[in-house]
């Protein structure tokens, strides 16, 4: 299974130019498994993380979202 699997991780930090105390962080982590021999179909198990240093009133600064996706690559 590990020969047909891959791990991906992307992080973006977005500071505000006008307010140095405002920072947003976006992170995407995923585990991809090939479902066929031609590398067209993949199963992706993912976790998205969002952080806002100054959330709106009544909101929490951090949020996690888990995803399950079936992806197809057209060739």
C-alpha positions as CSV (number, residue, x, y, z in Angstrom):
1,X,0.0,0.0,0.0
2,X,2.8,2.5,0.8
3,X,4.2,2.2,-2.8
4,X,0.8,3.5,-4.0
5,X,0.5,6.2,-1.4
6,X,1.8,9.8,-1.0
7,X,1.8,12.5,1.6
8,X,1.3,16.2,0.9
9,X,1.5,19.2,3.1
10,X,1.2,22.9,2.2
11,X,1.2,25.9,4.6
12,X,0.7,29.6,3.8
13,X,1.3,32.4,6.3
14,X,-0.5,35.6,5.4
15,X,0.5,38.6,7.6
16,X,-1.3,41.9,7.2
17,X,0.6,44.8,5.7
18,X,-1.5,47.4,7.6
19,X,-1.7,45.7,11.0
20,X,1.3,43.7,12.1
21,X,-0.7,42.0,14.8
22,X,-3.1,40.4,12.2
23,X,-1.8,37.1,10.9
24,X,-3.6,34.3,9.1
25,X,-2.3,30.8,8.7
26,X,-3.7,28.2,6.2
27,X,-2.4,24.6,6.3
28,X,-3.5,21.6,4.2
29,X,-2.3,18.1,4.9
30,X,-3.3,15.1,2.9
31,X,-2.7,11.4,2.4
32,X,-3.3,10.2,-1.1
33,X,-3.8,6.5,-2.2
34,X,-3.8,5.4,-5.8
35,X,-7.0,3.5,-6.7
36,X,-5.9,2.3,-10.1
37,X,-2.7,1.3,-12.0
38,X,-2.9,4.3,-14.4
39,X,-2.7,6.9,-11.6
40,X,-5.9,8.5,-12.6
41,X,-8.1,7.8,-9.5
42,X,-6.9,8.7,-6.0
43,X,-8.5,8.6,-2.6
44,X,-7.5,11.7,-0.5
45,X,-7.9,11.9,3.3
46,X,-7.2,15.5,4.3
47,X,-7.0,17.9,7.2
48,X,-7.3,21.6,6.7
49,X,-6.3,24.1,9.5
50,X,-7.1,27.8,9.6
51,X,-5.8,30.3,12.2
52,X,-6.7,34.0,12.5
53,X,-4.9,36.0,15.2
54,X,-7.8,38.5,15.4
55,X,-11.1,36.6,14.9
56,X,-14.4,38.4,14.8
57,X,-16.3,38.6,18.1
58,X,-17.8,35.2,19.1
59,X,-15.4,33.2,16.8
60,X,-12.5,31.0,17.8
61,X,-9.1,31.7,16.3
62,X,-8.5,28.1,15.1
63,X,-10.5,25.8,12.9
64,X,-9.9,22.2,11.7
65,X,-11.8,20.6,8.8
66,X,-11.4,17.0,7.8
67,X,-12.1,15.9,4.2
68,X,-12.4,12.6,2.3
69,X,-12.2,13.0,-1.5
70,X,-12.1,10.8,-4.6
71,X,-10.0,12.6,-7.3
72,X,-9.8,11.9,-11.0
73,X,-7.0,13.2,-13.2
74,X,-8.0,13.7,-16.8
75,X,-5.2,13.0,-19.4
